[in-house]
């Protein structure tokens, strides 16, 4: 009898371990399961007084037009929204007509009508948006994915872009860049399907700490906003679809960009290497670069006054020289 008890104890121990892991899994699901937030609820919380909606092929595009003057269009990056440009809008709308928007797949705009997250789909969308807005020539700035869209738009629509600003822009080969945990999960079968309902705030917070140099600037308000906007219907599926999309490499065509270009880069970017800043500068004929020591992937959020000041100087007279800022 004693021998039988000894034989059963490892089995019983294994059962208890399995049971505890099973319970922890369901507790984790319970804490991280999020339903979609109704669009009206999100609009009440995350629109501005000058927010507008534009219908483009069934998509209700959230955008802002702030200030008067020469048009300056701002394009955000993956997982972001037009809110990333809030500080730049305040800094620059005294002199420019600042236009920002939630790109398809993000923010209040929601998924692309054809689930197409190629750069070509984004540049085509931007062209229609500008036509409907009645804007002909623009200064165009973009961060990360927004930068990728911006420089390809400048290639394909050179007649519309007067000056180009690339802020920690993507577009070169992914082999030299670090892929965040969120992107890795979005590319993992089964796990990415769980992501359609499981959206941990802790994952959002860790991703934001990766893109910021100063983690103290990752506030609860910022985490809540990014997390809430991911819960707009269609955005989680869009993130998965976009993360698995393979972009065509057009960097050999960068030499054909004809407009003056400013490259701004946070030196402590954990996603895209700072070496890309000089790669862009070398590839684009009329380009200059500023590298900011105490900034990460989103310098326009971390140090908005400095980056906006440099960009204003570039737009006014193009006299910015290639430097590294302290």
BATI-667851 format. One record per residue (C-alpha): residue in three letters; x, y, z; residue number from 1. Coordinates in steps of 0.001 Angstrom, whole numbers. Example, Ala and Ser with C-alpha at 12.3 -4.5 7.8 and 13.67 -1.06 7.14 Angstrom:
<site rest="ALA" x="12300" y="-4500" z="7800" nr="1"/>
<site rest="SER" x="13670" y="-1060" z="7140" nr="2"/>
This chain:
<site rest="UNK" x="0" y="0" z="0" nr="1"/>
<site rest="UNK" x="2783" y="2404" z="931" nr="2"/>
<site rest="UNK" x="4497" y="1609" z="-2363" nr="3"/>
<site rest="UNK" x="1289" y="2419" z="-4309" nr="4"/>
<site rest="UNK" x="1026" y="5796" z="-2562" nr="5"/>
<site rest="UNK" x="4581" y="6600" z="-3552" nr="6"/>
<site rest="UNK" x="3810" y="5693" z="-7162" nr="7"/>
<site rest="UNK" x="698" y="7857" z="-7212" nr="8"/>
<site rest="UNK" x="2262" y="10955" z="-5687" nr="9"/>
<site rest="UNK" x="4157" y="12149" z="-8808" nr="10"/>
<site rest="UNK" x="968" y="11732" z="-10861" nr="11"/>
<site rest="UNK" x="-1017" y="13656" z="-8297" nr="12"/>
<site rest="UNK" x="1688" y="16356" z="-8194" nr="13"/>
<site rest="UNK" x="1618" y="16608" z="-11975" nr="14"/>
<site rest="UNK" x="-2152" y="16980" z="-11937" nr="15"/>
<site rest="UNK" x="-1944" y="19831" z="-9418" nr="16"/>
<site rest="UNK" x="675" y="21623" z="-11523" nr="17"/>
<site rest="UNK" x="-1444" y="21236" z="-14654" nr="18"/>
<site rest="UNK" x="-4537" y="22434" z="-12796" nr="19"/>
<site rest="UNK" x="-2738" y="25525" z="-11453" nr="20"/>
<site rest="UNK" x="-1366" y="26399" z="-14886" nr="21"/>
<site rest="UNK" x="-4838" y="25899" z="-16368" nr="22"/>
<site rest="UNK" x="-6355" y="28236" z="-13780" nr="23"/>
<site rest="UNK" x="-3622" y="30855" z="-14274" nr="24"/>
<site rest="UNK" x="-4258" y="30764" z="-18023" nr="25"/>
<site rest="UNK" x="-7940" y="31495" z="-17526" nr="26"/>
<site rest="UNK" x="-7196" y="34203" z="-14990" nr="27"/>
<site rest="UNK" x="-4844" y="35788" z="-17553" nr="28"/>
<site rest="UNK" x="-7583" y="35628" z="-20185" nr="29"/>
<site rest="UNK" x="-10063" y="37150" z="-17766" nr="30"/>
<site rest="UNK" x="-7815" y="40138" z="-17079" nr="31"/>
<site rest="UNK" x="-6762" y="40702" z="-20702" nr="32"/>
<site rest="UNK" x="-9919" y="39915" z="-22663" nr="33"/>
<site rest="UNK" x="-11289" y="43095" z="-24220" nr="34"/>
<site rest="UNK" x="-14331" y="43533" z="-26416" nr="35"/>
<site rest="UNK" x="-14372" y="46190" z="-29111" nr="36"/>
<site rest="UNK" x="-15166" y="49671" z="-27836" nr="37"/>
<site rest="UNK" x="-18118" y="51279" z="-29683" nr="38"/>
<site rest="UNK" x="-16970" y="53890" z="-32183" nr="39"/>
<site rest="UNK" x="-19233" y="56597" z="-30716" nr="40"/>
<site rest="UNK" x="-17608" y="56087" z="-27318" nr="41"/>
<site rest="UNK" x="-14135" y="56427" z="-28818" nr="42"/>
<site rest="UNK" x="-15127" y="59514" z="-30811" nr="43"/>
<site rest="UNK" x="-16374" y="61279" z="-27683" nr="44"/>
<site rest="UNK" x="-13079" y="60678" z="-25927" nr="45"/>
<site rest="UNK" x="-10471" y="60959" z="-28686" nr="46"/>
<site rest="UNK" x="-11593" y="63680" z="-31086" nr="47"/>
<site rest="UNK" x="-10610" y="67342" z="-30993" nr="48"/>
<site rest="UNK" x="-12734" y="70442" z="-31453" nr="49"/>
<site rest="UNK" x="-11444" y="70662" z="-35026" nr="50"/>
<site rest="UNK" x="-11742" y="66911" z="-35757" nr="51"/>
<site rest="UNK" x="-13566" y="66033" z="-38957" nr="52"/>
<site rest="UNK" x="-14632" y="62875" z="-40763" nr="53"/>
<site rest="UNK" x="-14230" y="62270" z="-44506" nr="54"/>
<site rest="UNK" x="-15817" y="59377" z="-46399" nr="55"/>
<site rest="UNK" x="-13365" y="57634" z="-48737" nr="56"/>
<site rest="UNK" x="-14640" y="54408" z="-50331" nr="57"/>
<site rest="UNK" x="-16769" y="53641" z="-47282" nr="58"/>
<site rest="UNK" x="-14049" y="54511" z="-44766" nr="59"/>
<site rest="UNK" x="-14858" y="57369" z="-42386" nr="60"/>
<site rest="UNK" x="-11430" y="58940" z="-42095" nr="61"/>
<site rest="UNK" x="-10668" y="60919" z="-38940" nr="62"/>
<site rest="UNK" x="-8587" y="64021" z="-39652" nr="63"/>
<site rest="UNK" x="-7748" y="67514" z="-38426" nr="64"/>
<site rest="UNK" x="-6993" y="70771" z="-40214" nr="65"/>
<site rest="UNK" x="-5493" y="73271" z="-37774" nr="66"/>
<site rest="UNK" x="-4245" y="76773" z="-38539" nr="67"/>
<site rest="UNK" x="-3793" y="78590" z="-41839" nr="68"/>
<site rest="UNK" x="-926" y="78973" z="-44245" nr="69"/>
<site rest="UNK" x="1104" y="76585" z="-46350" nr="70"/>
<site rest="UNK" x="-210" y="72992" z="-45973" nr="71"/>
<site rest="UNK" x="1852" y="70623" z="-43828" nr="72"/>
<site rest="UNK" x="615" y="67001" z="-43853" nr="73"/>
<site rest="UNK" x="1645" y="64692" z="-40983" nr="74"/>
<site rest="UNK" x="1525" y="60878" z="-41216" nr="75"/>
<site rest="UNK" x="1792" y="58675" z="-38111" nr="76"/>
<site rest="UNK" x="3371" y="55242" z="-37673" nr="77"/>
<site rest="UNK" x="2129" y="51705" z="-36989" nr="78"/>
<site rest="UNK" x="-110" y="51337" z="-33933" nr="79"/>
<site rest="UNK" x="-372" y="55105" z="-33608" nr="80"/>
<site rest="UNK" x="-2854" y="57808" z="-34601" nr="81"/>
<site rest="UNK" x="-2971" y="61503" z="-35432" nr="82"/>
<site rest="UNK" x="-2591" y="62172" z="-31675" nr="83"/>
<site rest="UNK" x="1137" y="61553" z="-32052" nr="84"/>
<site rest="UNK" x="1349" y="64959" z="-33761" nr="85"/>
<site rest="UNK" x="-551" y="66902" z="-31080" nr="86"/>
<site rest="UNK" x="2492" y="68861" z="-29873" nr="87"/>
<site rest="UNK" x="3727" y="69621" z="-33405" nr="88"/>
<site rest="UNK" x="238" y="70824" z="-34325" nr="89"/>
<site rest="UNK" x="299" y="73278" z="-31420" nr="90"/>
<site rest="UNK" x="3836" y="74386" z="-32242" nr="91"/>
<site rest="UNK" x="3363" y="74909" z="-35981" nr="92"/>
<site rest="UNK" x="-275" y="75884" z="-36600" nr="93"/>
<site rest="UNK" x="557" y="79563" z="-36059" nr="94"/>
<site rest="UNK" x="2243" y="79592" z="-39459" nr="95"/>
<site rest="UNK" x="1088" y="76456" z="-41304" nr="96"/>
<site rest="UNK" x="-2141" y="74699" z="-42162" nr="97"/>
<site rest="UNK" x="-1356" y="71521" z="-40234" nr="98"/>
<site rest="UNK" x="-3203" y="68470" z="-41571" nr="99"/>
<site rest="UNK" x="-3088" y="65183" z="-39633" nr="100"/>
<site rest="UNK" x="-5158" y="62035" z="-40045" nr="101"/>
<site rest="UNK" x="-5725" y="58507" z="-38784" nr="102"/>
<site rest="UNK" x="-4446" y="56238" z="-41545" nr="103"/>
<site rest="UNK" x="-6526" y="53170" z="-42535" nr="104"/>
<site rest="UNK" x="-6058" y="50395" z="-39981" nr="105"/>
<site rest="UNK" x="-5481" y="52781" z="-37091" nr="106"/>
<site rest="UNK" x="-7148" y="55250" z="-34765" nr="107"/>
<site rest="UNK" x="-10764" y="56181" z="-35371" nr="108"/>
<site rest="UNK" x="-10580" y="55519" z="-39125" nr="109"/>
<site rest="UNK" x="-10607" y="51728" z="-38787" nr="110"/>
<site rest="UNK" x="-9624" y="49063" z="-41265" nr="111"/>
<site rest="UNK" x="-8853" y="49600" z="-44947" nr="112"/>
<site rest="UNK" x="-11928" y="48904" z="-47074" nr="113"/>
<site rest="UNK" x="-10058" y="46191" z="-49019" nr="114"/>
<site rest="UNK" x="-7765" y="45060" z="-46175" nr="115"/>
<site rest="UNK" x="-4853" y="46273" z="-48276" nr="116"/>
<site rest="UNK" x="-1939" y="47560" z="-46196" nr="117"/>
<site rest="UNK" x="651" y="47857" z="-48936" nr="118"/>
<site rest="UNK" x="2519" y="51159" z="-49217" nr="119"/>
<site rest="UNK" x="932" y="51617" z="-52653" nr="120"/>
<site rest="UNK" x="-2533" y="51344" z="-51093" nr="121"/>
<site rest="UNK" x="-1563" y="54014" z="-48564" nr="122"/>
<site rest="UNK" x="-125" y="56403" z="-51172" nr="123"/>
<site rest="UNK" x="-3227" y="55957" z="-53355" nr="124"/>
<site rest="UNK" x="-5399" y="56643" z="-50315" nr="125"/>
<site rest="UNK" x="-3398" y="59773" z="-49452" nr="126"/>
<site rest="UNK" x="-3770" y="61083" z="-52992" nr="127"/>
<site rest="UNK" x="-7565" y="60702" z="-52859" nr="128"/>
<site rest="UNK" x="-7647" y="62298" z="-49404" nr="129"/>
<site rest="UNK" x="-5719" y="65350" z="-50592" nr="130"/>
<site rest="UNK" x="-7893" y="65657" z="-53710" nr="131"/>
<site rest="UNK" x="-11072" y="65608" z="-51638" nr="132"/>
<site rest="UNK" x="-9550" y="68121" z="-49236" nr="133"/>
<site rest="UNK" x="-8772" y="70396" z="-52178" nr="134"/>
<site rest="UNK" x="-5054" y="70582" z="-51412" nr="135"/>
<site rest="UNK" x="-2619" y="70639" z="-54320" nr="136"/>
<site rest="UNK" x="954" y="71209" z="-53109" nr="137"/>
<site rest="UNK" x="2081" y="70158" z="-49642" nr="138"/>
<site rest="UNK" x="4980" y="69802" z="-47276" nr="139"/>
<site rest="UNK" x="4888" y="66184" z="-46147" nr="140"/>
<site rest="UNK" x="6184" y="64654" z="-42924" nr="141"/>
<site rest="UNK" x="5959" y="61087" z="-41662" nr="142"/>
<site rest="UNK" x="7167" y="59001" z="-38738" nr="143"/>
<site rest="UNK" x="8072" y="55307" z="-39048" nr="144"/>
<site rest="UNK" x="5438" y="53743" z="-41359" nr="145"/>
<site rest="UNK" x="4234" y="57289" z="-42064" nr="146"/>
<site rest="UNK" x="7735" y="58164" z="-43245" nr="147"/>
<site rest="UNK" x="7758" y="55147" z="-45555" nr="148"/>
<site rest="UNK" x="4455" y="56277" z="-47048" nr="149"/>
<site rest="UNK" x="5726" y="59861" z="-47294" nr="150"/>
<site rest="UNK" x="8904" y="59139" z="-49253" nr="151"/>
<site rest="UNK" x="7144" y="56789" z="-51660" nr="152"/>
<site rest="UNK" x="4426" y="59407" z="-52149" nr="153"/>
<site rest="UNK" x="7168" y="61951" z="-52925" nr="154"/>
<site rest="UNK" x="8551" y="59520" z="-55514" nr="155"/>
<site rest="UNK" x="5220" y="58906" z="-57242" nr="156"/>
<site rest="UNK" x="3718" y="62397" z="-56863" nr="157"/>
<site rest="UNK" x="6718" y="64703" z="-57065" nr="158"/>
<site rest="UNK" x="4551" y="67514" z="-58442" nr="159"/>
<site rest="UNK" x="2651" y="67712" z="-55132" nr="160"/>
<site rest="UNK" x="5436" y="67538" z="-52533" nr="161"/>
<site rest="UNK" x="7427" y="70731" z="-51980" nr="162"/>
<site rest="UNK" x="9504" y="69522" z="-49020" nr="163"/>
<site rest="UNK" x="9790" y="66163" z="-47288" nr="164"/>
<site rest="UNK" x="10465" y="65410" z="-43611" nr="165"/>
<site rest="UNK" x="11298" y="61864" z="-42516" nr="166"/>
<site rest="UNK" x="11154" y="61190" z="-38765" nr="167"/>
<site rest="UNK" x="12700" y="57801" z="-37884" nr="168"/>
<site rest="UNK" x="11305" y="56511" z="-41160" nr="169"/>
<site rest="UNK" x="11001" y="52873" z="-42151" nr="170"/>
<site rest="UNK" x="11649" y="51607" z="-45654" nr="171"/>
<site rest="UNK" x="15018" y="49902" z="-45615" nr="172"/>
<site rest="UNK" x="15488" y="46150" z="-45176" nr="173"/>
<site rest="UNK" x="14045" y="44713" z="-41953" nr="174"/>
<site rest="UNK" x="17175" y="42625" z="-41369" nr="175"/>
<site rest="UNK" x="18893" y="45475" z="-39521" nr="176"/>
<site rest="UNK" x="15862" y="46481" z="-37461" nr="177"/>
<site rest="UNK" x="14594" y="45057" z="-34183" nr="178"/>
<site rest="UNK" x="11096" y="43614" z="-34323" nr="179"/>
<site rest="UNK" x="9104" y="44331" z="-31168" nr="180"/>
<site rest="UNK" x="7262" y="41629" z="-29234" nr="181"/>
<site rest="UNK" x="3893" y="42896" z="-30473" nr="182"/>
<site rest="UNK" x="4973" y="42399" z="-34119" nr="183"/>
<site rest="UNK" x="6402" y="38962" z="-33335" nr="184"/>
<site rest="UNK" x="3122" y="37869" z="-31740" nr="185"/>
<site rest="UNK" x="1135" y="39262" z="-34668" nr="186"/>
<site rest="UNK" x="3158" y="36996" z="-36980" nr="187"/>
<site rest="UNK" x="2751" y="33853" z="-34852" nr="188"/>
<site rest="UNK" x="-66" y="31500" z="-35972" nr="189"/>
<site rest="UNK" x="-2765" y="30789" z="-33356" nr="190"/>
<site rest="UNK" x="-1300" y="33454" z="-31070" nr="191"/>
<site rest="UNK" x="-2273" y="36163" z="-33533" nr="192"/>
<site rest="UNK" x="-5852" y="34897" z="-33480" nr="193"/>
<site rest="UNK" x="-5891" y="35203" z="-29699" nr="194"/>
<site rest="UNK" x="-4727" y="38799" z="-30165" nr="195"/>
<site rest="UNK" x="-8116" y="39575" z="-31713" nr="196"/>
<site rest="UNK" x="-9537" y="39416" z="-28179" nr="197"/>
<site rest="UNK" x="-6548" y="39386" z="-25812" nr="198"/>
<site rest="UNK" x="-4954" y="42835" z="-25760" nr="199"/>
<site rest="UNK" x="-2882" y="43229" z="-22581" nr="200"/>
<site rest="UNK" x="-2259" y="46784" z="-21465" nr="201"/>
<site rest="UNK" x="1124" y="45567" z="-20243" nr="202"/>
<site rest="UNK" x="2081" y="44754" z="-23848" nr="203"/>
<site rest="UNK" x="1022" y="48241" z="-24968" nr="204"/>
<site rest="UNK" x="3020" y="49802" z="-22148" nr="205"/>
<site rest="UNK" x="6163" y="47765" z="-22908" nr="206"/>
<site rest="UNK" x="5906" y="48687" z="-26612" nr="207"/>
<site rest="UNK" x="5662" y="52376" z="-25737" nr="208"/>
<site rest="UNK" x="8672" y="52073" z="-23443" nr="209"/>
<site rest="UNK" x="10566" y="50651" z="-26412" nr="210"/>
<site rest="UNK" x="9753" y="53625" z="-28631" nr="211"/>
<site rest="UNK" x="10438" y="56244" z="-25959" nr="212"/>
<site rest="UNK" x="13936" y="57110" z="-24745" nr="213"/>
<site rest="UNK" x="12539" y="58471" z="-21470" nr="214"/>
<site rest="UNK" x="10174" y="55878" z="-19966" nr="215"/>
<site rest="UNK" x="8837" y="58482" z="-17522" nr="216"/>
<site rest="UNK" x="6974" y="60038" z="-20450" nr="217"/>
<site rest="UNK" x="4964" y="56836" z="-20929" nr="218"/>
<site rest="UNK" x="2026" y="58002" z="-18857" nr="219"/>
<site rest="UNK" x="-1110" y="56127" z="-17895" nr="220"/>
<site rest="UNK" x="-3099" y="58500" z="-20116" nr="221"/>
<site rest="UNK" x="-894" y="57642" z="-23104" nr="222"/>
<site rest="UNK" x="-1135" y="53884" z="-22476" nr="223"/>
<site rest="UNK" x="-4923" y="54086" z="-22108" nr="224"/>
<site rest="UNK" x="-5333" y="56056" z="-25331" nr="225"/>
<site rest="UNK" x="-3186" y="53717" z="-27446" nr="226"/>
<site rest="UNK" x="-4879" y="50681" z="-25884" nr="227"/>
<site rest="UNK" x="-8402" y="52059" z="-26355" nr="228"/>
<site rest="UNK" x="-7840" y="52922" z="-30016" nr="229"/>
<site rest="UNK" x="-6618" y="49386" z="-30669" nr="230"/>
<site rest="UNK" x="-10070" y="48261" z="-29535" nr="231"/>
<site rest="UNK" x="-11826" y="50115" z="-32352" nr="232"/>
<site rest="UNK" x="-13578" y="47453" z="-34434" nr="233"/>
<site rest="UNK" x="-11241" y="46121" z="-37130" nr="234"/>
<site rest="UNK" x="-8000" y="47633" z="-35795" nr="235"/>
<site rest="UNK" x="-6676" y="44468" z="-34160" nr="236"/>
<site rest="UNK" x="-7191" y="42447" z="-37333" nr="237"/>
<site rest="UNK" x="-5634" y="45282" z="-39339" nr="238"/>
<site rest="UNK" x="-2537" y="45223" z="-37123" nr="239"/>
<site rest="UNK" x="-2139" y="41478" z="-37727" nr="240"/>
<site rest="UNK" x="-2697" y="41841" z="-41478" nr="241"/>
<site rest="UNK" x="-280" y="44752" z="-41757" nr="242"/>
<site rest="UNK" x="2406" y="43070" z="-39635" nr="243"/>
<site rest="UNK" x="2540" y="40086" z="-41979" nr="244"/>
<site rest="UNK" x="2687" y="42209" z="-45136" nr="245"/>
<site rest="UNK" x="5937" y="42090" z="-47117" nr="246"/>
<site rest="UNK" x="6808" y="45468" z="-48572" nr="247"/>
<site rest="UNK" x="8456" y="45893" z="-51947" nr="248"/>
<site rest="UNK" x="11955" y="47340" z="-51587" nr="249"/>
<site rest="UNK" x="12116" y="50646" z="-53458" nr="250"/>
<site rest="UNK" x="15136" y="52136" z="-51715" nr="251"/>
<site rest="UNK" x="17090" y="52086" z="-54988" nr="252"/>
<site rest="UNK" x="14649" y="54751" z="-56185" nr="253"/>
<site rest="UNK" x="15409" y="57158" z="-53326" nr="254"/>
<site rest="UNK" x="17896" y="58881" z="-55651" nr="255"/>
<site rest="UNK" x="14893" y="60062" z="-57676" nr="256"/>
<site rest="UNK" x="13392" y="62146" z="-54870" nr="257"/>
<site rest="UNK" x="13728" y="65681" z="-56174" nr="258"/>
<site rest="UNK" x="12432" y="67776" z="-53271" nr="259"/>
<site rest="UNK" x="14554" y="69061" z="-50353" nr="260"/>
<site rest="UNK" x="14412" y="66499" z="-47533" nr="261"/>
<site rest="UNK" x="15027" y="66736" z="-43795" nr="262"/>
<site rest="UNK" x="15760" y="63534" z="-41872" nr="263"/>
<site rest="UNK" x="15172" y="63695" z="-38109" nr="264"/>
<site rest="UNK" x="16186" y="60726" z="-35987" nr="265"/>
<site rest="UNK" x="16154" y="59781" z="-32324" nr="266"/>
<site rest="UNK" x="19567" y="58250" z="-31629" nr="267"/>
<site rest="UNK" x="18167" y="55774" z="-29066" nr="268"/>
<site rest="UNK" x="15612" y="54226" z="-31427" nr="269"/>
<site rest="UNK" x="15206" y="50556" z="-30410" nr="270"/>
<site rest="UNK" x="13171" y="49661" z="-33513" nr="271"/>
<site rest="UNK" x="15009" y="51247" z="-36445" nr="272"/>
<site rest="UNK" x="18805" y="51713" z="-36353" nr="273"/>
<site rest="UNK" x="20176" y="55250" z="-36327" nr="274"/>
<site rest="UNK" x="22443" y="54220" z="-39233" nr="275"/>
<site rest="UNK" x="19363" y="54432" z="-41450" nr="276"/>
<site rest="UNK" x="19384" y="58214" z="-40995" nr="277"/>
<site rest="UNK" x="22694" y="58485" z="-42820" nr="278"/>
<site rest="UNK" x="21552" y="55840" z="-45318" nr="279"/>
<site rest="UNK" x="18583" y="58057" z="-46226" nr="280"/>
<site rest="UNK" x="20847" y="61110" z="-46371" nr="281"/>
<site rest="UNK" x="23267" y="59354" z="-48721" nr="282"/>
<site rest="UNK" x="20497" y="58032" z="-50969" nr="283"/>
<site rest="UNK" x="18410" y="61216" z="-51338" nr="284"/>
<site rest="UNK" x="20185" y="63920" z="-53406" nr="285"/>
<site rest="UNK" x="19040" y="67042" z="-51529" nr="286"/>
<site rest="UNK" x="18909" y="65749" z="-47950" nr="287"/>
<site rest="UNK" x="20225" y="66720" z="-44562" nr="288"/>
<site rest="UNK" x="19963" y="64928" z="-41221" nr="289"/>
<site rest="UNK" x="19621" y="65863" z="-37551" nr="290"/>
<site rest="UNK" x="20194" y="63139" z="-34949" nr="291"/>
<site rest="UNK" x="18837" y="63780" z="-31452" nr="292"/>
<site rest="UNK" x="20789" y="62232" z="-28599" nr="293"/>
<site rest="UNK" x="18012" y="61988" z="-25999" nr="294"/>
<site rest="UNK" x="15158" y="60630" z="-28071" nr="295"/>
<site rest="UNK" x="13885" y="57297" z="-29326" nr="296"/>
<site rest="UNK" x="11570" y="56260" z="-32136" nr="297"/>
<site rest="UNK" x="9133" y="59185" z="-31758" nr="298"/>
<site rest="UNK" x="11222" y="62355" z="-31234" nr="299"/>
<site rest="UNK" x="8290" y="64565" z="-32277" nr="300"/>
<site rest="UNK" x="6520" y="63339" z="-29113" nr="301"/>
<site rest="UNK" x="9521" y="63293" z="-26754" nr="302"/>
<site rest="UNK" x="11153" y="66578" z="-27729" nr="303"/>
<site rest="UNK" x="8452" y="68363" z="-29767" nr="304"/>
<site rest="UNK" x="9708" y="71934" z="-29289" nr="305"/>
<site rest="UNK" x="13213" y="71163" z="-30534" nr="306"/>
<site rest="UNK" x="12148" y="68963" z="-33460" nr="307"/>
<site rest="UNK" x="9385" y="71397" z="-34508" nr="308"/>
<site rest="UNK" x="11806" y="74333" z="-34331" nr="309"/>
<site rest="UNK" x="14304" y="72555" z="-36580" nr="310"/>
<site rest="UNK" x="11576" y="71542" z="-38987" nr="311"/>
<site rest="UNK" x="10221" y="75111" z="-39114" nr="312"/>
<site rest="UNK" x="13703" y="76407" z="-39972" nr="313"/>
<site rest="UNK" x="13979" y="73808" z="-42730" nr="314"/>
<site rest="UNK" x="10588" y="74731" z="-44196" nr="315"/>
<site rest="UNK" x="11353" y="78460" z="-44077" nr="316"/>
<site rest="UNK" x="14800" y="78507" z="-45660" nr="317"/>
<site rest="UNK" x="16170" y="74959" z="-45909" nr="318"/>
<site rest="UNK" x="19314" y="76073" z="-44076" nr="319"/>
<site rest="UNK" x="19501" y="73173" z="-41606" nr="320"/>
<site rest="UNK" x="22889" y="71499" z="-41730" nr="321"/>
<site rest="UNK" x="23595" y="67847" z="-40972" nr="322"/>
<site rest="UNK" x="24306" y="67717" z="-37244" nr="323"/>
<site rest="UNK" x="23943" y="65640" z="-34108" nr="324"/>
<site rest="UNK" x="22029" y="67445" z="-31382" nr="325"/>
<site rest="UNK" x="22709" y="67022" z="-27695" nr="326"/>
